[in-house]
Amino acid sequence: MRVIISAFLASTGFALVTRPKARSQSSLNVASDLFVDETRASVSKYYGEELKNSDDLKTNACCTAGSPPKYIQDCINNINPEVVGKYYGCGLCLPQYPLEGASVLDLGCGAGRDVYIASQLVGPTGKVVGVDMTDEQLEVANKHLDYHAEKFGFANVEFKKGYLEQLADLNLEPGSFDVIISNCVINLCTDKEAVLKECLNLLKPGGELYFSDVYSNRRVPQVLRDDEVLWGECLSGALYWNDFENMARKVGFSDPRLVEDAPITVQNADVEKLITETGNDALEFFSATYRLWKVDLEPHCEDYGQAVIYKGTMERYPSGWLLDKHHYFEAGKIHPVCGNTWNMLEKTRLKQHFDFVGNFDKHYGIFEGCGSAIPYDDPNAVASGKGASTGGCC
C-alpha cells in the first residue's frame, strides 16, 4: 500500500519544498483517499472472495471467542448454516441484558449471523439493521431473509451497503438506536475516529456501543500495517489500547468500559516470521469487548458515596450481573460505585433492575482503585477473569 502511494506521489511531482502549500495539501488529500480506497478494496476482496468460510482464516485473531451462553447458542441453531459458516467475529458482541423491543445496528455485519441473533432477542417489536461494504457477504445475508422470517415468525431485519465511516450517507435517523454492535470490524476501518463519531450520533441517549475488536499493547509499526493479509486478519489495523480509549473520550464516550479480554496467539508460521523479522516480537494483540455509553459522564471515576443493589430481575442472571470487568453485581448485595457507574445503570435500560442509594450532593474525591495501566490480563499471569486486572476503572 505504501509503495502504491509513493508511486502516486512521485507521478504527481509532489514535493514539499517546491510546491505551494495548497497544492501539497491537495496531493496529500488525494494520496490519503487512495490509501482509503485501496484498503477498502483489499478488505472487501479478502472477505468477499478469498475467505469462503472461517476455516480459511490464517490466524486466530477473528476466532478467539469462547463458547456462547446457551440462549445465544439456541439462537445460532435457528440460523441458516451458510450464514453461520461465514462468521468471522472475535467475541460475543451482544449486551447481556433484556433486549426486547430494542433497535439494534450491527456495523460490519458480514453475512448476518449477529444480526439474526439480535433479531430473535429484540423480537417482533424491535428492529435490527446490518451494514456492510462487501457485496458477496450481503448477498448471503439478503438471500436468507425469508428463511429467517419464517423460522422466527416475524420479519424485523434490514441490510444496507455502506462504509462505517460514512453512516450518515445511509439515511439512518440520528438518535434512533438503543444498541450498536460490531464484531471485529472497526479495526479494519482506516478512520476509526469517524466511526465512533457516527455511532455517538446514531445512539439514543442512554444507548451504548457494545463491540468486540482487536487491540495491541503498543502502536503497530507501519511495516506491519502495510501487509494486506495482516490487515484482513484484523491485526495490522489494531489500535494501541490507550490510543483507542483516548479516542473514545475525545469523541464523547467519556468512560470506556472493558467487559472482557483474551490474548491472541498468532498461530501462523508466515505471520510469526514477518513479525519477528521486522523486530516486533514484543508486540502483543488482544481480543477485547468494550461498552461505550451515550451518557453524560465525568472523565474520571468520582466518589459521591453512592451504592447500588442489583435486584436479580434479569431472567438469565438471577444471581448476579456483570457490567464490566471490574463490576460484577451480586443480587441483593450493596455495592459502592463511582458516579459514572451509577449513571450507566440509572440513565439506561438497566435502571429497572437496580435500587439506588445516595445522590450527587457531596463529593468525596476520586473513587479508590482507579488506574491507567494496560487493562488487559497478562497472558503470563496466573490470575485472570473478573476483577483480575489491576488497570482500568474503579
C-alpha positions in Angstrom: 0.0 0.0 0.0 2.8 2.4 0.9 4.6 1.6 -2.4 1.4 2.5 -4.4 1.0 5.8 -2.5 4.7 6.6 -3.0 4.5 5.9 -6.7 1.4 8.1 -7.0 3.1 11.0 -5.2 6.1 10.7 -7.5 3.9 10.7 -10.6 2.3 14.0 -9.5 5.6 15.7 -8.8 4.6 16.1 -5.1 7.4 17.8 -3.1 7.0 19.9 0.0 10.0 22.1 -0.9 8.9 23.1 -4.4 5.1 23.1 -4.4 2.9 25.7 -3.0 1.2 24.7 0.3 -2.3 24.5 -1.2 -1.0 22.0 -3.9 0.9 20.0 -1.3 -2.2 19.7 0.9 -4.3 18.7 -2.2 -1.8 16.0 -3.1 -1.8 14.7 0.4 -5.6 14.5 0.4 -5.6 12.6 -2.8 -3.0 10.2 -1.5 -5.0 9.7 1.7 -8.1 9.0 -0.4 -6.1 6.5 -2.5 -5.0 4.7 0.7 -8.6 4.5 2.0 -9.9 3.2 -1.4 -7.1 0.6 -1.7 -7.6 -0.6 1.9 -11.3 -0.9 1.4 -10.8 -2.8 -1.8 -8.3 -5.1 -0.2 -10.5 -5.8 2.8 -13.6 -6.3 0.6 -11.7 -8.7 -1.7 -10.3 -10.6 1.3 -13.7 -11.1 3.0 -15.7 -11.4 -0.2 -13.6 -13.6 -2.4 -10.6 -15.2 -0.6 -12.4 -16.3 2.6 -15.1 -18.8 1.8 -15.6 -19.8 5.5 -13.9 -19.3 8.9 -11.5 -22.2 8.1 -9.7 -20.0 5.6 -8.5 -17.5 8.2 -4.7 -17.5 8.6 -4.7 -16.5 12.3 -7.0 -16.9 15.3 -7.5 -13.1 15.7 -11.1 -13.4 14.4 -11.8 -16.7 16.2 -11.0 -16.0 19.9 -14.5 -16.1 21.4 -15.3 -18.8 23.8 -18.4 -20.9 23.8 -21.5 -18.7 23.8 -24.1 -19.0 26.6 -26.9 -21.4 25.9 -29.5 -18.9 24.9 -27.2 -17.4 22.3 -26.3 -20.9 21.0 -30.1 -21.7 20.8 -30.4 -18.5 18.6 -27.4 -19.7 16.4 -29.1 -23.0 15.9 -32.0 -21.3 14.3 -29.8 -19.5 11.7 -29.1 -20.8 8.2 -25.9 -22.8 8.1 -24.5 -20.8 5.2 -24.8 -17.6 7.3 -23.1 -19.3 10.3 -20.3 -20.6 8.1 -19.3 -17.1 7.0 -18.9 -15.7 10.6 -15.5 -14.1 11.3 -16.1 -12.4 14.6 -13.7 -12.2 17.6 -16.1 -12.1 20.5 -19.7 -12.1 21.7 -20.9 -8.6 20.9 -24.4 -8.6 22.3 -25.0 -6.9 25.7 -26.1 -9.3 28.4 -29.4 -7.8 29.4 -33.0 -7.9 28.1 -33.3 -6.5 24.5 -37.0 -7.0 23.8 -38.2 -4.1 21.7 -34.8 -2.6 21.2 -33.4 -1.0 18.0 -30.0 -2.6 17.1 -27.4 -1.6 14.5 -24.7 -4.1 13.5 -21.6 -2.5 11.9 -19.8 -4.7 9.5 -22.5 -7.3 9.7 -21.0 -9.6 7.0 -23.3 -12.4 6.2 -25.6 -11.5 9.1 -25.0 -14.0 11.8 -25.1 -11.5 14.7 -28.0 -9.6 13.0 -30.1 -12.8 13.0 -29.1 -13.5 16.6 -30.2 -10.0 17.6 -33.4 -10.3 15.6 -34.5 -13.1 17.9 -33.6 -11.3 21.0 -35.3 -8.0 20.2 -38.4 -9.8 19.0 -41.3 -8.6 16.7 -41.4 -5.2 18.4 -37.7 -4.5 17.8 -35.7 -4.0 14.7 -32.1 -4.8 13.6 -30.2 -3.1 10.8 -27.0 -4.6 9.4 -24.4 -2.5 7.5 -21.5 -3.9 5.4 -19.5 -2.9 2.4 -18.9 -6.3 0.9 -21.3 -7.4 -1.9 -20.6 -11.1 -1.5 -21.4 -11.1 2.2 -24.6 -9.0 1.8 -25.8 -11.3 -0.9 -25.7 -14.2 1.5 -27.4 -12.1 4.2 -30.2 -11.0 2.0 -30.7 -14.4 0.4 -31.8 -15.8 3.7 -34.2 -13.0 4.8 -37.3 -15.1 4.1 -35.8 -18.2 5.6 -35.3 -16.4 9.0 -38.6 -14.6 8.9 -40.4 -17.9 8.6 -38.1 -19.5 11.2 -38.6 -16.7 13.8 -42.3 -16.0 12.9 -41.6 -12.3 12.2 -39.5 -10.0 10.0 -37.6 -7.2 11.7 -34.2 -7.2 9.7 -32.8 -4.9 7.1 -29.4 -4.9 5.4 -27.7 -1.8 3.9 -24.5 -1.5 1.9 -22.1 1.3 3.1 -18.9 2.3 4.8 -18.8 2.6 8.6 -17.0 5.9 8.4 -19.9 7.3 6.3 -23.0 6.0 8.1 -24.7 9.4 7.6 -25.0 8.5 3.9 -27.4 5.6 4.7 -30.3 7.8 5.9 -30.3 6.3 9.3 -32.1 8.5 11.8 -29.8 10.2 14.4 -30.6 9.1 17.9 -32.6 6.1 16.9 -30.7 3.1 18.1 -30.6 1.6 21.6 -27.6 -0.5 20.9 -24.9 -0.5 18.2 -22.8 -3.7 18.0 -19.7 -4.6 15.9 -17.7 -7.8 15.9 -14.0 -7.5 14.9 -14.7 -4.9 12.2 -13.9 -1.4 13.3 -10.1 -2.2 13.3 -10.5 -2.8 9.5 -11.6 0.9 9.1 -9.0 3.5 8.1 -10.7 6.3 10.1 -11.8 4.8 13.4 -12.5 8.1 15.0 -15.1 8.9 12.3 -16.8 5.5 13.0 -17.0 6.4 16.7 -18.4 9.8 15.9 -21.1 8.3 13.7 -22.0 5.8 16.4 -22.4 8.6 19.0 -24.7 10.4 16.6 -26.9 7.4 15.9 -27.4 6.2 19.5 -30.3 7.3 21.7 -29.5 9.0 25.0 -28.7 6.1 27.3 -27.8 3.8 24.4 -24.5 2.0 24.0 -21.9 0.9 21.5 -21.1 -2.7 22.6 -18.4 -4.2 20.5 -15.5 -6.7 20.3 -12.3 -5.9 18.5 -8.6 -6.4 18.4 -6.1 -4.2 20.2 -2.4 -4.1 20.8 0.0 -3.4 23.7 1.8 -0.8 21.6 1.3 1.0 18.3 1.5 -1.3 15.3 4.5 -0.2 13.1 4.0 0.8 9.6 5.8 -2.2 8.1 3.1 -4.4 9.5 0.3 -2.0 8.8 1.3 -2.3 5.1 0.7 -6.0 5.0 -2.7 -6.8 3.3 -3.1 -10.3 4.9 -2.4 -8.9 8.4 -4.9 -6.1 7.8 -7.5 -8.6 6.7 -6.8 -10.8 9.7 -7.6 -7.8 12.0 -4.0 -7.4 13.3 -2.5 -4.5 11.3 -5.4 -2.3 11.9 -5.5 -2.9 15.6 -5.4 0.2 17.8 -3.0 0.6 20.7 -5.3 0.2 23.6 -4.5 3.6 25.1 -5.0 5.4 21.8 -8.4 3.8 21.5 -9.5 4.8 25.0 -8.3 8.4 24.4 -10.0 8.5 21.0 -13.3 7.3 22.5 -13.1 10.0 25.2 -12.3 12.7 22.6 -15.4 11.7 20.6 -17.7 11.9 23.6 -17.6 8.4 25.1 -16.2 9.7 28.3 -15.6 6.4 30.2 -14.9 3.4 28.0 -15.5 0.2 30.0 -13.7 -3.1 29.3 -16.0 -6.1 29.6 -13.7 -8.9 28.8 -10.4 -9.7 27.0 -8.2 -12.5 25.9 -4.7 -12.7 24.4 -4.4 -13.5 20.7 -1.9 -16.1 19.7 -0.7 -15.8 16.1 -0.8 -19.4 15.1 0.6 -19.0 11.6 4.3 -19.6 10.8 4.4 -17.0 8.0 2.8 -14.3 10.1 5.0 -15.0 13.1 8.1 -14.9 10.8 7.1 -11.5 9.5 6.6 -10.1 13.0 9.9 -11.5 14.1 12.0 -10.4 11.1 10.7 -6.8 11.4 11.8 -6.7 15.1 8.4 -6.7 16.7 8.4 -9.8 18.9 7.3 -7.7 21.9 4.1 -6.7 20.0 1.1 -8.4 21.6 -2.5 -8.5 20.5 -5.7 -8.9 22.5 -9.3 -9.5 21.6 -11.4 -7.2 23.8 -15.1 -6.3 24.3 -15.9 -2.7 25.3 -19.0 -0.9 26.1 -19.3 2.9 25.4 -22.4 4.6 26.8 -24.0 7.7 25.4 -24.5 9.1 28.8 -23.2 12.3 30.4 -20.2 11.0 32.3 -17.1 12.6 34.0 -13.6 12.0 32.6 -12.6 10.1 35.8 -14.4 8.0 38.4 -15.5 10.3 41.2 -16.8 9.2 44.6 -20.1 10.6 45.8 -20.7 7.9 48.5 -23.2 6.1 46.3 -24.2 2.5 46.1 -26.4 0.2 44.0 -28.2 -3.0 44.7 -28.9 -5.5 41.8 -32.5 -6.9 42.2 -31.8 -10.1 40.4 -34.6 -9.4 38.0 -32.9 -10.2 34.7 -34.3 -13.5 33.7 -31.0 -15.1 32.7 -29.0 -13.6 35.5 -30.8 -14.1 38.8 -27.6 -14.5 40.9 -25.7 -11.5 39.6 -24.9 -9.4 36.6 -21.6 -8.2 35.0 -21.4 -4.5 33.9 -17.7 -4.7 33.1 -14.5 -6.4 34.1 -14.5 -4.5 37.5 -18.2 -4.5 38.3 -20.0 -7.8 39.0 -23.1 -7.1 41.0 -24.3 -9.9 43.2 -28.0 -9.9 43.6 -29.2 -8.3 46.9 -25.8 -7.0 47.9 -25.0 -3.3 48.4 -22.2 -2.3 46.0 -20.4 1.0 46.4 -19.9 2.7 43.0 -18.5 5.8 41.4 -20.7 8.5 39.9 -20.1 7.2 36.4 -21.1 3.6 37.2 -24.2 5.0 38.9 -25.2 6.9 35.8 -24.5 3.9 33.5 -27.1 2.0 35.5 -29.6 4.8 36.3 -29.8 6.5 32.9 -30.1 3.4 30.7 -32.3 0.4 30.1 -30.7 -1.1 33.2 -32.5 1.2 35.7 -35.4 -1.1 36.4 -33.1 -3.8 37.6 -31.3 -1.8 40.3 -32.1 0.1 43.5 -30.0 3.2 44.1 -28.6 4.5 47.3 -27.4 8.1 47.7 -27.1 11.1 45.3 -24.6 13.6 43.9 -24.9 16.2 46.7 -21.5 15.5 48.3 -18.2 14.7 46.6 -15.5 12.6 48.4 -12.7 12.8 45.8 -11.5 10.3 43.2 -13.0 6.8 43.6 -10.5 4.5 45.2 -8.8 2.0 42.8 -9.0 3.9 39.5 -5.9 3.4 37.4 -4.4 3.9 34.0 -2.3 0.8 33.4 -2.9 -1.6 30.5 -6.3 -3.1 31.3 -5.9 -6.5 29.7 -4.9 -9.6 31.6 -1.2 -10.5 31.4 -1.2 -13.8 29.3 1.7 -15.0 31.6 0.0 -14.2 34.9 -1.9 -16.7 37.0 -4.8 -14.6 37.9 -7.5 -13.9 35.3 -11.2 -13.3 35.0 -13.4 -11.0 36.9 -11.5 -8.3 38.8 -8.1 -9.8 38.0 -6.8 -6.8 36.0 -5.1 -4.1 38.1 -5.6 -1.3 35.5 -8.8 0.4 34.2 -11.6 1.9 36.1 -12.6 1.5 39.8 
